[in-house]
Amino acid sequence: MNIKAAFAFVIATTAITLSTATFAAPGAINPPTKDRVTITVGQKLTIQFQQRGMALLQSKTVEKPDGKTPSVTLDFKKNADGTLILTVQNDFKQNLQCQLLTRSKGSNDFFEVGDGKPFIVTASLAYIATWGGLPVEEVALYNPVLLPDETR
């Protein structure tokens, strides 16, 4: 291989490496940070939102709920057998609909949980998701909205 060919190969390889590093993996969903709430194994978070109609916006993690504003609590644990358990507690009077996304260790990309349909967390109850043997490192709650009363 001559010098020009070797130089062209290095340039092409570098360009391919840089271009693939900037794109998400096929099927990845990477919503802007401001539009998601993320939790890692071992965390418990209580989140309050600005409510505009049925939309829940501008999430804010709080130490203790104020008792006036409904909240959503996320608790992400690992059992002794390695099973990961996420509990989503809905303190709203309406059912909560949201997407759950997971990020595996060593990846920057989030992927939909299940078949991609939104999850519904019944009013004043909890939703539990489990992952056994999967390298899930972080879960994101994305696009939370309240559902009208007739969906109960």
Residue frames as qw, qx, qy, qz and C-alpha x, y, z in Angstrom:
[[0.000, 0.892, 0.453, 0.000, 0.00, 0.00, 0.00],
 [0.428, 0.398, -0.034, 0.811, 1.49, 3.34, -0.97],
 [0.164, -0.165, -0.424, 0.875, 1.46, 6.47, 1.23],
 [0.339, -0.061, -0.182, -0.921, -1.51, 8.13, -0.53],
 [0.630, -0.238, -0.655, -0.343, -3.61, 4.98, -0.24],
 [0.483, -0.248, -0.688, 0.482, -2.68, 4.54, 3.45],
 [0.001, -0.086, -0.235, 0.968, -3.49, 8.20, 4.18],
 [0.484, -0.134, -0.379, -0.777, -6.86, 7.91, 2.39],
 [0.612, -0.255, -0.748, -0.023, -7.63, 4.75, 4.39],
 [0.313, -0.218, -0.570, 0.727, -6.88, 6.50, 7.72],
 [0.208, 0.021, -0.002, -0.978, -9.02, 9.51, 6.75],
 [0.580, -0.173, -0.556, -0.570, -11.92, 7.25, 5.65],
 [0.561, -0.254, -0.753, 0.232, -11.69, 5.11, 8.79],
 [0.151, -0.163, -0.425, 0.878, -11.61, 8.20, 11.03],
 [0.357, -0.047, -0.196, -0.912, -14.62, 9.70, 9.22],
 [0.628, -0.237, -0.671, -0.314, -16.60, 6.46, 9.58],
 [0.459, -0.239, -0.689, 0.508, -15.70, 6.19, 13.27],
 [0.013, 0.120, 0.253, -0.960, -16.69, 9.80, 13.96],
 [0.463, -0.096, -0.348, -0.810, -19.93, 9.56, 12.00],
 [0.627, -0.270, -0.719, -0.132, -21.05, 6.33, 13.68],
 [0.339, -0.176, -0.620, 0.685, -20.26, 7.76, 17.10],
 [0.164, 0.054, 0.128, -0.977, -22.75, 10.58, 16.61],
 [0.593, -0.123, -0.455, -0.653, -25.73, 8.41, 15.61],
 [0.629, -0.246, 0.546, -0.495, -27.96, 6.44, 17.97],
 [0.180, -0.071, 0.971, 0.138, -28.28, 2.69, 17.59],
 [0.361, -0.208, -0.634, -0.652, -31.23, 1.44, 15.52],
 [0.531, -0.525, -0.651, -0.133, -34.39, 1.58, 17.64],
 [0.389, -0.211, -0.454, 0.774, -32.85, 3.92, 20.21],
 [0.130, -0.858, -0.361, -0.342, -34.98, 6.68, 21.69],
 [0.511, -0.144, -0.313, 0.787, -33.01, 9.47, 23.27],
 [0.077, -0.891, -0.387, -0.226, -35.42, 12.17, 24.43],
 [0.186, 0.668, -0.276, 0.666, -33.91, 15.45, 25.58],
 [0.350, -0.024, -0.729, 0.588, -32.79, 15.39, 29.21],
 [0.238, -0.040, 0.275, -0.931, -35.42, 17.97, 30.16],
 [0.689, -0.024, -0.284, -0.666, -38.20, 15.65, 28.94],
 [0.808, -0.078, -0.584, -0.024, -37.33, 12.58, 30.99],
 [0.525, -0.686, 0.392, -0.317, -36.75, 11.53, 34.58],
 [0.718, 0.306, -0.621, 0.076, -33.96, 8.98, 35.02],
 [0.688, -0.589, 0.334, -0.263, -33.18, 6.69, 37.90],
 [0.455, 0.455, -0.763, 0.067, -30.27, 4.31, 38.49],
 [0.761, -0.244, -0.600, 0.033, -30.19, 1.11, 40.52],
 [0.498, -0.228, -0.539, 0.640, -30.34, 1.84, 44.25],
 [0.031, -0.090, 0.068, -0.993, -32.14, 5.19, 43.95],
 [0.012, -0.651, -0.752, 0.103, -35.55, 6.23, 45.20],
 [0.098, 0.049, 0.125, 0.986, -36.91, 9.49, 43.77],
 [0.157, 0.692, 0.639, -0.297, -40.08, 11.48, 44.39],
 [0.220, 0.106, 0.399, 0.884, -41.00, 13.69, 41.47],
 [0.217, 0.702, 0.483, -0.477, -43.45, 16.55, 41.23],
 [0.370, 0.302, 0.554, 0.682, -44.51, 18.15, 37.97],
 [0.247, 0.285, 0.026, -0.926, -46.04, 21.32, 36.63],
 [0.357, 0.391, 0.848, 0.036, -49.48, 20.22, 35.45],
 [0.245, 0.323, -0.217, -0.888, -50.90, 21.84, 32.31],
 [0.777, 0.105, -0.269, -0.559, -54.20, 20.20, 31.51],
 [0.986, -0.138, 0.056, -0.077, -53.35, 16.51, 31.36],
 [0.688, 0.519, -0.338, 0.378, -49.68, 17.08, 30.52],
 [0.693, -0.682, 0.018, 0.232, -47.04, 16.73, 33.23],
 [0.554, 0.707, -0.130, 0.420, -44.10, 19.03, 32.53],
 [0.080, 0.730, -0.418, 0.534, -40.97, 20.39, 34.20],
 [0.850, -0.320, -0.411, 0.075, -40.25, 17.49, 36.53],
 [0.050, -0.724, 0.454, -0.517, -38.66, 18.33, 39.86],
 [0.684, -0.114, -0.683, 0.230, -37.16, 15.84, 42.30],
 [0.363, -0.702, 0.159, -0.591, -38.15, 16.62, 45.88],
 [0.100, 0.270, -0.855, 0.432, -36.92, 15.30, 49.23],
 [0.132, 0.340, 0.836, -0.410, -40.40, 15.26, 50.75],
 [0.001, -0.535, -0.623, -0.571, -43.67, 15.85, 48.90],
 [0.072, -0.179, 0.240, -0.951, -45.43, 18.99, 50.09],
 [0.165, 0.330, 0.846, -0.384, -48.74, 17.14, 50.50],
 [0.387, 0.619, 0.197, -0.655, -50.52, 19.59, 48.20],
 [0.469, 0.581, -0.484, -0.456, -48.97, 18.62, 44.87],
 [0.978, 0.021, 0.181, -0.100, -49.43, 15.00, 43.74],
 [0.069, -0.709, 0.671, 0.203, -46.21, 13.16, 43.02],
 [0.932, 0.236, -0.261, -0.084, -44.77, 10.11, 41.32],
 [0.479, -0.672, 0.565, -0.017, -42.28, 8.00, 43.26],
 [0.798, 0.424, -0.427, -0.038, -39.72, 5.79, 41.51],
 [0.599, -0.583, 0.541, -0.090, -37.87, 3.10, 43.45],
 [0.764, 0.490, -0.413, -0.079, -35.24, 1.06, 41.56],
 [0.593, -0.568, 0.551, -0.151, -33.77, -1.88, 43.49],
 [0.556, 0.373, -0.734, -0.113, -31.70, -4.98, 42.89],
 [0.890, -0.362, 0.051, -0.271, -32.73, -8.18, 44.69],
 [0.546, -0.550, 0.626, 0.084, -30.24, -10.66, 46.11],
 [0.768, 0.187, 0.585, 0.182, -30.75, -12.86, 43.03],
 [0.311, -0.159, 0.426, 0.835, -29.82, -9.94, 40.73],
 [0.137, 0.654, 0.678, 0.306, -33.36, -9.19, 39.55],
 [0.085, 0.017, -0.058, 0.995, -33.95, -5.47, 39.02],
 [0.055, -0.661, -0.748, 0.042, -37.28, -4.11, 40.24],
 [0.028, 0.144, 0.043, 0.988, -38.70, -0.70, 39.40],
 [0.046, -0.630, -0.742, 0.224, -41.76, 0.47, 41.32],
 [0.020, 0.269, 0.201, 0.942, -43.65, 3.50, 39.99],
 [0.083, -0.530, -0.726, 0.430, -46.10, 4.91, 42.56],
 [0.014, 0.445, 0.392, 0.805, -48.78, 7.26, 41.20],
 [0.108, -0.378, -0.619, 0.680, -50.25, 9.67, 43.77],
 [0.225, 0.018, -0.253, -0.941, -52.42, 11.50, 41.24],
 [0.566, 0.229, 0.542, -0.577, -56.22, 11.11, 41.26],
 [0.758, 0.527, -0.126, -0.363, -56.05, 10.19, 37.56],
 [0.931, 0.016, 0.259, 0.256, -54.31, 7.30, 35.88],
 [0.106, -0.794, 0.425, 0.421, -50.80, 8.10, 34.68],
 [0.891, 0.406, 0.161, 0.120, -49.57, 7.07, 31.23],
 [0.114, -0.850, 0.451, 0.245, -45.87, 7.11, 30.41],
 [0.819, 0.435, -0.368, 0.067, -43.13, 5.46, 28.40],
 [0.687, -0.619, 0.353, 0.142, -40.40, 3.54, 30.17],
 [0.643, 0.672, -0.355, 0.093, -36.99, 3.46, 28.54],
 [0.831, -0.485, 0.172, 0.211, -33.92, 1.51, 29.65],
 [0.348, 0.813, -0.464, 0.056, -30.21, 2.10, 29.16],
 [0.970, -0.112, -0.138, 0.166, -27.77, -0.79, 29.43],
 [0.559, -0.681, 0.262, 0.394, -24.32, -0.64, 30.95],
 [0.493, -0.214, 0.522, 0.662, -21.78, 0.78, 28.52],
 [0.250, 0.533, 0.617, 0.523, -24.40, 2.36, 26.27],
 [0.003, 0.158, 0.144, -0.977, -25.57, 5.95, 25.87],
 [0.368, -0.132, -0.534, -0.750, -28.81, 4.92, 24.16],
 [0.461, 0.061, 0.633, -0.619, -32.22, 4.32, 25.69],
 [0.245, -0.062, -0.842, -0.476, -34.64, 1.70, 24.34],
 [0.629, -0.272, -0.074, -0.725, -38.36, 1.20, 24.85],
 [0.285, -0.141, 0.886, -0.338, -39.50, -1.32, 27.42],
 [0.561, 0.335, 0.708, -0.268, -41.78, -4.06, 26.12],
 [0.496, 0.470, 0.632, 0.366, -43.61, -3.55, 22.86],
 [0.230, 0.153, 0.153, 0.949, -43.29, 0.24, 22.94],
 [0.296, -0.693, -0.502, -0.424, -46.82, 0.89, 24.11],
 [0.116, -0.561, 0.358, -0.737, -47.18, 3.36, 26.98],
 [0.352, -0.195, -0.850, 0.339, -47.57, 1.99, 30.48],
 [0.393, -0.631, -0.197, -0.639, -50.53, 2.96, 32.59],
 [0.267, -0.003, -0.739, 0.618, -50.07, 3.40, 36.33],
 [0.322, -0.658, -0.636, -0.242, -53.47, 3.33, 38.01],
 [0.173, -0.719, 0.115, -0.663, -54.40, 6.29, 40.20],
 [0.538, -0.622, 0.383, -0.420, -53.16, 5.95, 43.80],
 [0.975, -0.110, 0.192, 0.026, -51.50, 2.61, 43.00],
 [0.260, -0.670, 0.598, 0.356, -48.12, 1.33, 41.85],
 [0.850, 0.478, -0.182, -0.124, -46.76, -0.27, 38.69],
 [0.600, -0.558, 0.548, 0.168, -43.93, -2.79, 38.99],
 [0.740, 0.597, -0.299, -0.084, -41.47, -3.69, 36.22],
 [0.728, -0.500, 0.448, 0.139, -38.76, -6.32, 36.58],
 [0.599, 0.662, -0.445, -0.070, -35.65, -7.25, 34.61],
 [0.850, -0.392, 0.350, 0.047, -33.89, -10.54, 35.35],
 [0.782, -0.072, 0.422, 0.454, -30.37, -11.04, 34.03],
 [0.467, 0.758, 0.223, 0.396, -30.36, -7.94, 31.83],
 [0.551, -0.098, -0.169, 0.811, -27.58, -5.35, 32.17],
 [0.044, -0.851, -0.337, -0.401, -30.01, -2.45, 32.76],
 [0.466, -0.041, -0.342, 0.815, -28.21, 0.45, 34.43],
 [0.098, 0.214, 0.187, -0.954, -30.72, 3.27, 34.14],
 [0.140, 0.574, 0.794, 0.144, -34.46, 3.63, 33.55],
 [0.018, 0.034, -0.054, -0.998, -36.13, 6.75, 32.20],
 [0.224, 0.639, 0.692, -0.252, -39.74, 7.77, 32.68],
 [0.135, -0.090, 0.403, 0.901, -40.65, 9.69, 29.56],
 [0.266, -0.219, -0.482, -0.805, -43.68, 11.58, 28.28],
 [0.056, -0.323, -0.850, 0.413, -45.88, 11.37, 31.40],
 [0.313, -0.238, -0.253, -0.884, -49.51, 12.42, 30.94],
 [0.355, 0.116, 0.724, -0.581, -52.64, 12.05, 33.01],
 [0.075, -0.234, -0.848, -0.470, -55.54, 10.18, 31.46],
 [0.446, -0.296, -0.094, -0.840, -59.15, 11.36, 31.56],
 [0.497, -0.192, 0.646, -0.546, -61.37, 9.81, 34.23],
 [0.866, 0.228, 0.014, -0.444, -63.24, 7.64, 31.71],
 [0.593, 0.465, -0.658, 0.013, -60.05, 5.54, 31.23],
 [0.315, -0.409, 0.727, -0.454, -60.31, 4.11, 34.75]]
